[in-house]
Amino acid sequence: MRWLYRALTLLAFIGGIAWFHHVRTHRPTRVELANRAGILLLGNGSEPAALDPQIVSGQPEHMIFHALFEGLIAPAADHPDSDAPGAAASWTSENFTVWTFKLQPHGKWSDGTPLTAADFCYAYQRILTAQLGADYAGMLYPMLNAEEYHTGKIKDFSQVGVKALDPLTLQITLKGPTPYLPSMLKHYSWFPVPRHVIEKFGKISDRNTRWTRPANMVTNGPFKLKSWDVNQAVSVERNPHYWDAATVKLNGIVFLPISSDTTEERAFNDGQLHVTLTMPLSKIPIYRESKSPFYHNDPLLSVYMYRCNTTKKPFDNPLVRKALALAIDRESITRNILRAGQQPATGLTPPGCNPDYRVPSIMRFDPAEARRLLAQAGFPDGKGFPPFDILINTSEAHRSLAEAVQAMWKEHLHIPAGVLNQDWGVYIESQRKLDYTIARFGWVGDYLDPSTFLSIWQTGDGNNNTGWSSPRYDELIHQSFLEGNVTKRLQLLNEAETILLNEAPMLPIYWYTHSYLMRPEVKGLKPSLLEHRCYKAIELKP
């Protein structure tokens, strides 16, 4: 018995040492610490260009704005592409043309100031003020006289179709019937901005003032800005003045700008992230075949394309642009490079915008026709074609695809293309200034209608950035905003898209799916065709 007692004592002593060693050597991962604190860690691609919702147009900003701001209508918790009460508690419409919104009676800004209908009127006046240079001003063009005010044809904003009937009642009047307006209103171009803060630091038309700094920024969403450490993280925390604050489950969110998909995957596997924005193309087959519980692949209403700068020779010639389009083997790209269920883009508008809309099937792989068009443009067998670069933002996936297209153009057209990489902010500015030749470009639908993909190519639209212009195209888009008959309206949009594809100021390549990694403790993050996120419904349950 004495021997047994000593053995048990020794085993207990050894076990204690092992436990003590484990406690001392195991350091909790960032995710484990965040789980305890109720903080969601998200990969967010690139560093945001700005945190002013009226002067940006990118995906990294889009993801952050859904936490900080809320429009009249919000993404629903169980299905983010459906409509739920947001800053408006309810709404009605007359013939889908005159819409009336009753605001939340307890809606406030994050500093406690009441949120009123006048804040929306101010926001819409600001984004339509031409001097602000808002890329997304065109999103408001369905509103009566919005385009006329933005282009200077009307000077008096009171003639624009938005009115504060009283502090909690907003009325929006449109050019014509727009049944998809609720879907549009979930986009950040329609979000309110705080006049009482913005005008403390400048005029209505001033860009990049101090109002978006953490110490100054006031928002109306479920979270408010806590800190912004450039190139490191944007952190948000609960907004106690949010009208639905009791529903918010997370204590905060950290958006991490990781532009390398390989680095992002490594950070996820090292316990640094709950959710990635994307993942390396080369790893997708491995995750799919192993049936990893972390791997997710969701439908997405989005198109990947290349913009052409039509102000530069020889890309001002539609024959050249069409030749480039016909020399891209989209089927090979989706099958051999992407490998995650993406579809070759035969047109611009992805399937899913509207079940009754027929996408023109014009884009195809036809190298013989491409060579004929290039020769007709004055470059037989590619002779005399000037060297140019494909502009991409930092991403292994963008580089892989650009190198594949580069090889196709060299093989089929014998033209010299390089690949130029720029960081997100510089890349965006290069396109805005038309300081590029060919540039990769992705567009996620802003609402569920084909016009979200077609309206941006109008003359002067802040997201056009190609220099391309077509009076007939502009007229068709304008008519579509006024047309009340659904069938006729879709016919107008189909004719417009046909013109666009034949002129080819942009070269559609594929229709997206969204591949990413997510930890199982993340609950309530639902798929969205439009990449809407209902952050207040997300929680962490380890």
Secondary structure, 3 states (H helix, E strand, C coil): CHHHHHHHHHHHHHHHHHHHHHHHHCCCCHHHHHHHHCEEEEECCCCCCCCCCCCCCCHHHHHHHHHHCCCCEEECCCCCCCEEECCEEEEEEECCCEEEEEECCCCECCCCCECCHHHHHHHHHHHCCHHHCCCCHHHHCCECCHHHHHCCCCCCHHHCCEEEEECCEEEEEECCCCCCHHHHCCCHHHCCCCHHHHCCCCCCCCCCCHHHCCCCCCCCCCEEEEEEECCCEEEEEECCCCCCHHHCCCCEEEEECCCCHHHHHHHHHCCCCCECCCCCHHHHHHHHHHCCCCEEEEEEEEEEEEEECCCCCCCCCHHHHHHHHHCCCHHHHHHHHHCCCCEECCCCCCCCCCCCCCCCCCCCCCHHHHHHHHHHCCCHHHCCCCCEEEEEECCHHHHHHHHHHHHHHHHHHCCCEEEEEECHHHHHHHHHCCCCCEEEEEEECCCCCCHHHHHHHCCCCCCCCCCCCCHHHHHHHHHHHHCCCHHHHHHHHHHHHHHHHHHCCEEEEEEEEEEEEECCCEECCCCCCCCCCCHHHCEECC
